[in-house]
Amino acid sequence: VQLQASGGGLVQPGGSLRLSCAASGSIFGRIDMAWYRQAPGKQRELVARITSAGHASYADSVKDRFTILRLNAKNTAFLQMNGLKPEDTAVYYCCAMMNDGSSNWGQGTLVTVSS
């Protein structure tokens, strides 16, 4: 499966953005999807994950602010980000968690939170 992430940009603190991840192929509905982020000088970290059944989990740092969604009919996953903070600034990557244990990554989209 190939992934195309979009939706990043510059936003002021407290603002919102919605990231999208469009996937190719016919297996999207059967795999878990996740969003990771990597801030400058830091390791990549898991932000949110949604199972094929639609169950979501979040990093503590984004809980109650971010929502991960999926629309299987459109082969697309989303990350709705509200209440953005400067520390949310990072390159965000979508990830398809394949059933064989491997992961497929999108190209990343930059989110900058700054006044």
Kinemage of the C-alpha trace (Angstrom):
@kinemage 1
@onewidth
@group {chain A} dominant
@subgroup {mainchain}
@vectorlist {calphas} color= white
{ca val a 1} P 0.000 0.000 0.000
{ca gln a 2} L 1.282 3.475 -0.875
{ca leu a 3} L 0.439 6.479 1.266
{ca gln a 4} L 0.093 10.185 0.449
{ca ala a 5} L -0.119 12.577 3.383
{ca ser a 6} L -1.347 16.144 3.136
{ca gly a 7} L -2.797 18.987 5.166
{ca gly a 8} L 0.186 20.366 7.038
{ca gly a 9} L 0.946 24.045 7.310
{ca leu a 10} L 1.500 27.000 9.583
{ca val a 11} L -1.055 27.612 12.316
{ca gln a 12} L -1.196 29.832 15.380
{ca pro a 13} L -1.261 28.345 18.871
{ca gly a 14} L -4.757 27.206 19.733
{ca gly a 15} L -5.604 26.642 16.092
{ca ser a 16} L -6.656 23.514 14.225
{ca leu a 17} L -5.491 21.467 11.273
{ca arg a 18} L -6.686 18.265 9.687
{ca leu a 19} L -4.175 15.936 8.122
{ca ser a 20} L -5.213 13.414 5.497
{ca cys a 21} L -3.561 10.189 4.412
{ca ala a 22} L -4.757 8.656 1.161
{ca ala a 23} L -3.868 5.011 0.603
{ca ser a 24} L -3.695 2.945 -2.544
{ca gly a 25} L -4.691 -0.693 -2.813
{ca ser a 26} L -7.592 -2.797 -1.667
{ca ile a 27} L -6.487 -3.825 1.824
{ca phe a 28} L -6.936 -0.479 3.584
{ca gly a 29} L -10.011 -1.616 5.475
{ca arg a 30} L -8.156 -4.600 6.929
{ca ile a 31} L -5.107 -2.852 8.372
{ca asp a 32} L -4.392 -0.554 11.298
{ca met a 33} L -3.349 3.013 10.522
{ca ala a 34} L -1.266 5.365 12.610
{ca trp a 35} L 0.149 8.867 12.691
{ca tyr a 36} L 3.668 9.503 13.930
{ca arg a 37} L 5.569 12.752 14.257
{ca gln a 38} L 9.183 13.780 14.436
{ca ala a 39} L 10.229 17.124 15.840
{ca pro a 40} L 13.663 18.612 15.070
{ca gly a 41} L 16.346 16.827 17.063
{ca lys a 42} L 13.912 14.285 18.480
{ca gln a 43} L 12.982 10.702 17.772
{ca arg a 44} L 9.893 9.794 15.823
{ca glu a 45} L 6.980 9.161 18.180
{ca leu a 46} L 3.586 7.561 17.863
{ca val a 47} L 0.787 10.119 18.027
{ca ala a 48} L -2.337 8.071 17.372
{ca arg a 49} L -3.411 4.711 16.056
{ca ile a 50} L -6.699 3.365 14.778
{ca thr a 51} L -7.397 -0.307 14.302
{ca ser a 52} L -9.165 -1.816 11.317
{ca ala a 53} L -12.228 -2.027 13.564
{ca gly a 54} L -12.055 1.687 14.348
{ca his a 55} L -10.660 1.600 17.863
{ca ala a 56} L -8.426 4.614 18.527
{ca ser a 57} L -5.580 5.198 20.941
{ca tyr a 58} L -3.463 8.295 21.578
{ca ala a 59} L -0.231 9.500 23.068
{ca asp a 60} L -0.840 11.220 26.394
{ca ser a 61} L 0.497 14.487 24.976
{ca val a 62} L -2.311 14.749 22.412
{ca lys a 63} L -5.184 13.035 24.171
{ca asp a 64} L -8.356 15.164 24.218
{ca arg a 65} L -6.916 17.439 21.500
{ca phe a 66} L -6.339 15.135 18.525
{ca thr a 67} L -8.733 12.686 16.889
{ca ile a 68} L -7.759 9.936 14.470
{ca leu a 69} L -10.422 8.870 12.002
{ca arg a 70} L -10.677 6.585 9.013
{ca leu a 71} L -13.018 6.452 6.058
{ca asn a 72} L -12.599 3.003 4.567
{ca ala a 73} L -14.827 3.751 1.588
{ca lys a 74} L -12.312 6.430 0.565
{ca asn a 75} L -9.133 4.598 1.640
{ca thr a 76} L -8.288 7.612 3.764
{ca ala a 77} L -7.198 8.231 7.329
{ca phe a 78} L -7.331 11.586 9.051
{ca leu a 79} L -5.806 13.295 12.037
{ca gln a 80} L -7.913 16.161 13.350
{ca met a 81} L -5.717 18.373 15.504
{ca asn a 82} L -7.309 20.984 17.770
{ca gly a 83} L -5.801 23.196 20.421
{ca leu a 84} L -2.410 23.088 18.741
{ca lys a 85} L 0.637 24.034 20.781
{ca pro a 86} L 4.136 25.056 19.688
{ca glu a 87} L 5.399 21.700 20.942
{ca asp a 88} L 3.202 19.993 18.336
{ca thr a 89} L 5.503 21.384 15.641
{ca ala a 90} L 6.901 18.410 13.725
{ca val a 91} L 6.825 16.472 10.504
{ca tyr a 92} L 3.814 14.182 10.683
{ca tyr a 93} L 3.884 10.790 8.991
{ca cys a 94} L 1.067 8.406 8.327
{ca cys a 95} L 1.826 4.730 8.633
{ca ala a 96} L 0.067 1.602 7.461
{ca met a 97} L 0.640 -1.243 9.881
{ca met a 98} L 0.605 -4.300 7.681
{ca asn a 99} L -0.663 -7.647 8.857
{ca asp a 100} L 2.777 -9.240 8.385
{ca gly a 101} L 4.248 -6.873 10.977
{ca ser a 102} L 5.866 -4.485 8.539
{ca ser a 103} L 5.025 -0.799 8.170
{ca asn a 104} L 4.528 1.377 5.110
{ca trp a 105} L 5.201 5.094 5.494
{ca gly a 106} L 3.926 8.184 3.758
{ca gln a 107} L 6.227 11.069 2.834
{ca gly a 108} L 5.483 13.320 5.802
{ca thr a 109} L 3.778 16.674 6.084
{ca leu a 110} L 5.143 19.596 8.102
{ca val a 111} L 3.051 21.169 10.844
{ca thr a 112} L 4.344 24.398 12.328
{ca val a 113} L 2.614 25.963 15.303
{ca ser a 114} L 3.807 29.506 15.843
{ca ser a 115} L 2.522 33.012 16.375
